[in-house]
Amino acid sequence: MSKGATGNSVGGIVLVSGMSSAANATFINEGAQASGAYGGAVGFDDQATGGSATMINNGSTVSGASGGRTVFEGLPGSTAGNATLIANGGTGGGNGGAISVRLAFCQRLY
């Protein structure tokens, strides 16, 4: 579980890189717990795959806080494989969980 940040910072991050696979893992990315902070995240880059993993991105319950996030990025490109991807909405003004696909690798997950 990647916890969301409690201050003006970034929550826990898991990076699956190279030719790795998340296989059958379960990832739960929690939303941030403070306004202006980022939730937990799982990122895939290079040729990494989501395998048959389950990735749950929970929204935040705090106004102005980011939800959990799963990001697939990089060239030649990571893939979701056969993964189950879930993005739950936020409450109380918090942002919802998110799933994103980017063509170019970025140094940050946000």
Sequence and secondary structure as in RCSB ss.txt:
>XXXX:A:sequence
MSKGATGNSVGGIVLVSGMSSAANATFINEGAQASGAYGGAVGFDDQATGGSATMINNGSTVSGASGGRTVFEGL
PGSTAGNATLIANGGTGGGNGGAISVRLAFCQRLY
>XXXX:A:secstr
 B   SSSS   EEEE TT B TT EEEE   SSTT    EEEE TT B TT EEEE   SSTT    EEEE  S
S  B TT EEEE    TT    EEEE SS  SS  
